[in-house]
Amino acid sequence: MYDLFQQAALQTRLKIPIIYGIDAVHGHNNVFGATIFPHNIGLGCTRNPDLIQQAARITAEEVSGTGIDWTFAPCIATVRDERWGRTYEGFGETPELSVSMAEASVLGISRNKFI
């Protein structure tokens, strides 16, 4: 799909390439066979930065493998109010936990071409 969109964009008069982004906060879940990881709230419960880094690296490799140049990941949030509908995207409610998990997530995803 992405390749077709890019080909069409490059055949226009101005030949401006597109930048296509995908939401891959816990895996490249729009692709059949890709690895899906628990939401960040679940990964934060592990308190294991090495695991978070490994999951982010796998996600980055799978997104990169499909030719997509940009992902809306990692999500770095310190969730303090459950009324926010996306609390599961944060690693937890303490800044200390968010900092350690965020660092691991950024390191894992940046080992590929997107950052």
SERORO-64676 format. One line per 2 residues: number of its first residue (from 1); their letters; for each residue x, y negated, z negated of N, C-alpha, C. Coordinates in Angstrom, 1 decimal, padded with zeros to 4 digits. Atoms other than C-alpha are relative to their C-alpha. Layout:
N
NUM	A	X:Y:Z:X:Y:Z:X:Y:Z ~ ... .
//
This chain:
115
1	MY	000.8:001.2:000.0:000.0:000.0:000.0:000.9:-001.3:000.0 ~ -000.9:001.1:000.1:002.7:-002.4:-001.0:000.8:-000.3:001.3 .
3	DL	-000.7:000.1:-001.3:004.7:-001.7:002.2:-000.9:-000.6:001.1 ~ 000.9:000.6:-001.0:001.7:-002.4:004.3:-000.3:-001.4:-000.2 .
5	FQ	000.2:001.5:000.3:001.0:-005.7:002.5:001.2:-000.8:000.5 ~ -001.2:000.7:-000.3:004.6:-006.7:003.0:000.2:-000.1:001.5 .
7	QA	-000.1:000.1:-001.5:004.6:-005.8:006.7:-000.9:-001.0:000.6 ~ 001.0:001.0:-000.5:001.5:-007.8:007.2:000.4:-001.4:-000.3 .
9	AL	-000.5:001.3:000.4:002.9:-010.8:005.4:001.1:-000.5:000.9 ~ -001.2:000.3:-000.9:006.1:-010.7:007.5:-000.4:-000.2:001.4 .
11	QT	000.5:000.1:-001.4:004.1:-010.6:010.7:-000.8:-001.3:000.2 ~ 000.7:001.3:-000.1:002.4:-014.0:010.0:000.9:-001.0:000.6 .
13	RL	-000.8:001.1:-000.6:003.5:-017.2:011.6:001.2:-000.5:-000.8 ~ -001.0:000.5:000.9:005.5:-018.3:008.6:001.0:001.1:-000.5 .
15	KI	-000.8:-001.2:000.4:006.9:-014.8:007.7:000.4:-000.1:-001.4 ~ -000.4:000.1:001.4:006.8:-015.5:004.0:-000.3:001.3:-000.7 .
17	PI	000.2:-001.3:000.7:007.3:-012.3:002.0:-000.8:-000.1:-001.2 ~ 000.8:000.0:001.2:005.0:-011.4:-000.8:000.8:000.5:-001.2 .
19	IY	-000.5:-000.6:001.2:006.0:-010.8:-004.4:-001.2:000.7:-000.7 ~ 001.1:-000.8:000.5:003.8:-008.0:-005.7:000.4:000.4:-001.4 .
21	GI	-000.2:-000.4:001.4:003.5:-007.4:-009.5:-001.0:001.1:-000.4 ~ 000.9:-001.1:000.5:002.0:-004.4:-011.4:000.1:000.0:-001.5 .
23	DA	000.1:-000.1:001.5:000.9:-004.0:-015.0:000.5:001.4:-000.4 ~ -000.6:-001.3:000.4:003.2:-001.3:-016.3:000.5:-000.1:-001.4 .
25	VH	-000.4:000.2:001.4:003.2:-002.0:-020.0:000.3:001.3:-000.7 ~ -000.3:-001.3:000.6:003.1:001.6:-021.0:000.1:001.2:001.0 .
27	GH	-000.2:-000.9:-001.1:004.1:003.4:-017.8:-000.6:-000.5:001.2 ~ 000.5:000.4:-001.4:003.4:003.1:-014.1:-001.3:000.7:000.2 .
29	NN	001.3:-000.8:000.0:-000.2:004.3:-014.7:-000.9:-000.1:001.2 ~ 000.8:000.0:-001.2:-001.5:003.4:-011.3:000.5:001.0:001.1 .
31	VF	-000.6:-001.0:-000.9:000.6:006.1:-009.6:-000.2:001.4:-000.5 ~ 000.2:-001.4:000.3:-000.3:009.7:-009.5:001.3:000.7:-000.4 .
33	GA	-001.2:-000.7:000.4:002.3:011.8:-011.4:001.0:-000.8:-000.8 ~ -000.9:000.8:000.8:003.9:008.9:-013.2:-000.2:000.3:-001.5 .
35	TI	000.1:-000.2:001.5:004.7:009.1:-016.9:-000.8:-001.1:-000.7 ~ 000.8:000.9:000.8:002.2:007.5:-019.2:000.5:000.1:-001.4 .
37	FP	-000.5:000.0:001.4:003.5:006.5:-022.6:-001.1:-000.6:-000.9 ~ 001.0:000.6:001.0:001.5:005.6:-025.8:000.1:-001.5:000.1 .
39	HN	000.0:001.4:000.0:000.5:002.0:-026.1:001.1:-000.5:-001.0 ~ -001.0:000.6:000.9:003.0:-000.3:-027.9:-000.3:000.2:-001.5 .
41	IG	000.4:-000.1:001.5:001.1:-000.1:-031.2:000.4:001.4:-000.5 ~ -000.4:-001.3:000.3:001.7:003.6:-031.2:001.5:000.2:000.0 .
43	LG	-001.5:-000.1:000.0:005.4:003.3:-030.2:000.6:-000.7:-001.2 ~ -000.5:000.7:001.2:005.9:000.7:-032.9:-000.1:000.8:-001.3 .
45	CT	000.1:-000.8:001.2:004.7:003.2:-035.5:001.2:000.9:-000.1 ~ -001.2:-000.8:000.1:007.8:005.3:-034.6:001.2:-000.7:-000.7 .
47	RN	-001.1:000.8:000.4:010.1:002.5:-035.6:001.3:000.5:000.5 ~ -001.1:-000.6:-000.7:012.5:004.1:-033.1:000.4:-000.8:001.2 .
49	PD	-000.4:000.8:-001.2:014.2:001.5:-030.8:000.5:000.8:001.1 ~ -000.6:-000.8:-001.1:016.0:004.2:-028.9:-001.1:000.7:000.8 .
51	LI	001.1:-000.6:-000.7:012.7:005.9:-028.0:-000.7:-001.1:000.9 ~ 000.7:001.1:-000.8:011.2:002.5:-026.9:000.9:-000.3:001.2 .
53	QQ	-000.9:000.3:-001.1:014.3:001.8:-024.8:-000.1:001.1:001.1 ~ 000.1:-001.0:-001.0:014.1:005.2:-023.1:-001.3:000.0:000.8 .
55	AA	001.3:000.1:-000.6:010.4:004.8:-022.4:000.0:-001.1:001.0 ~ -000.1:001.1:-000.8:011.0:001.4:-020.9:000.9:000.3:001.3 .
57	RI	-000.8:-000.3:-001.2:013.8:002.7:-018.7:-000.7:000.9:001.0 ~ 000.7:-000.9:-000.8:011.7:005.5:-017.4:-001.1:-000.7:000.8 .
59	TA	001.0:000.8:-000.7:008.9:003.1:-016.6:000.6:-000.9:001.1 ~ -000.7:000.8:-001.0:011.3:000.8:-014.8:000.5:000.8:001.2 .
61	EE	-000.4:-000.8:-001.1:012.7:003.6:-012.7:-001.2:000.4:000.9 ~ 001.2:-000.5:-000.8:009.2:004.8:-011.7:-000.6:-001.2:000.8 .
63	VS	000.5:001.2:-000.7:008.1:001.2:-010.8:000.9:-000.3:001.2 ~ -001.0:000.3:-001.0:011.3:000.6:-008.9:-000.1:001.0:001.2 .
65	GT	000.1:-001.0:-001.0:010.9:003.9:-007.1:-001.2:-000.1:001.0 ~ 001.1:000.2:-000.9:007.6:002.8:-005.6:000.1:-001.3:000.8 .
67	GI	-000.3:001.2:-000.8:009.2:-000.4:-004.2:-000.5:-001.3:-000.5 ~ 000.5:001.3:000.5:007.5:-002.9:-006.4:001.1:-000.7:-000.7 .
69	DW	-001.0:000.8:000.4:009.6:-005.8:-007.3:-000.2:-000.6:-001.4 ~ 000.3:000.7:001.2:007.9:-007.1:-010.4:-001.0:000.7:-000.9 .
71	TF	001.0:-000.6:000.9:006.2:-005.7:-013.5:-000.3:-001.0:-001.1 ~ 000.5:000.9:001.1:004.2:-007.5:-016.2:000.4:000.8:-001.3 .
73	AP	-000.5:-000.7:001.2:006.3:-005.7:-018.9:001.4:-000.5:-000.2 ~ 000.7:-000.5:001.2:007.4:-005.6:-021.5:-001.0:-001.1:-000.6 .
75	CI	000.9:000.9:000.7:004.6:-007.1:-023.5:000.6:-000.2:-001.4 ~ -000.6:000.3:001.3:006.1:-008.8:-026.6:-001.0:-000.9:-000.7 .
77	AT	001.0:000.7:000.8:003.4:-009.8:-029.1:000.1:000.5:-001.4 ~ 000.1:-000.3:001.5:003.2:-009.9:-032.9:-001.5:-000.2:-000.3 .
79	VR	001.5:000.1:000.1:-000.5:-009.1:-033.4:-000.4:-000.2:-001.5 ~ 000.4:000.4:001.3:-002.0:-010.7:-036.5:-001.6:000.0:-000.2 .
81	DE	001.4:000.1:000.1:-005.7:-010.7:-035.7:-000.7:001.1:000.9 ~ 000.6:-001.1:-000.8:-007.6:-007.6:-034.6:-001.1:-000.4:000.9 .
83	RW	001.0:000.5:-000.9:-010.2:-009.7:-032.9:000.5:-000.2:001.5 ~ -000.6:000.1:-001.3:-007.8:-010.1:-030.0:-000.1:001.4:000.7 .
85	GR	000.4:-001.2:-000.7:-008.9:-007.5:-027.5:001.2:000.9:000.5 ~ -001.2:-000.8:-000.5:-005.3:-006.3:-026.6:001.0:000.2:-001.1 .
87	TY	-000.9:-000.3:001.2:-003.9:-005.6:-030.1:001.0:001.2:000.3 ~ -000.8:-001.2:-000.3:-002.6:-002.3:-028.8:001.3:-000.3:000.8 .
89	EG	-001.2:000.3:-000.8:-000.1:-004.1:-026.6:001.2:-000.5:-000.9 ~ -001.1:000.5:000.9:001.9:-005.4:-029.6:000.6:001.2:-000.7 .
91	FG	-000.7:-001.1:000.7:004.4:-003.2:-031.5:-000.5:000.1:-001.5 ~ 000.4:000.0:001.4:002.9:-004.2:-034.9:-000.3:-001.4:-000.4 .
93	ET	000.4:001.4:000.5:002.0:-007.2:-037.1:001.2:-000.7:-000.7 ~ -001.2:000.7:000.6:005.5:-008.0:-038.5:001.0:-000.5:001.0 .
95	PE	-001.0:000.5:-000.9:007.9:-010.2:-036.7:001.3:000.9:000.1 ~ -001.2:-000.8:000.0:010.8:-008.0:-037.7:-000.1:001.2:000.9 .
97	LS	000.2:-001.2:-000.8:009.3:-004.9:-036.1:-000.1:-000.5:001.5 ~ 000.1:000.4:-001.4:008.4:-006.9:-032.9:001.4:-000.3:000.6 .
99	VS	-001.3:000.3:-000.5:012.0:-008.2:-032.6:000.8:001.2:000.3 ~ -000.9:-001.2:-000.2:013.7:-004.8:-032.9:-000.6:000.8:001.2 .
101	MA	000.6:-000.8:-001.0:011.2:-003.1:-030.6:000.0:-000.8:001.4 ~ -000.1:000.8:-001.2:011.2:-006.0:-028.1:001.4:000.1:000.6 .
103	EA	-001.3:-000.1:-000.5:014.9:-005.9:-027.8:000.3:001.3:000.8 ~ -000.2:-001.3:-000.6:014.9:-002.2:-027.0:-000.8:000.1:001.3 .
105	SV	000.8:-000.1:-001.2:012.1:-002.6:-024.5:000.6:-000.8:001.1 ~ -000.6:000.9:-001.0:013.8:-005.5:-022.7:001.3:000.7:000.6 .
107	LG	-001.2:-000.7:-000.4:017.1:-003.5:-022.6:-000.3:001.1:000.9 ~ 000.3:-001.1:-000.8:015.4:-000.5:-021.2:-000.6:-000.3:001.4 .
109	IS	000.6:000.4:-001.3:013.4:-002.2:-018.5:001.0:-000.8:000.9 ~ -000.9:000.8:-000.8:016.3:-004.5:-017.4:001.1:000.8:000.5 .
111	RN	-001.1:-000.9:-000.6:018.6:-001.6:-016.6:-000.3:000.3:001.5 ~ 000.3:-000.1:-001.4:016.9:-001.7:-013.2:-000.1:-001.4:000.6 .
113	KF	-000.1:001.3:-000.8:016.4:-004.4:-010.6:-000.9:-001.1:-000.3 ~ 001.0:001.0:000.1:013.5:-006.3:-012.0:000.4:-001.3:-000.8 .
115	I	-000.2:001.2:000.8:015.0:-008.7:-014.5:001.2:-000.7:000.5 .
//
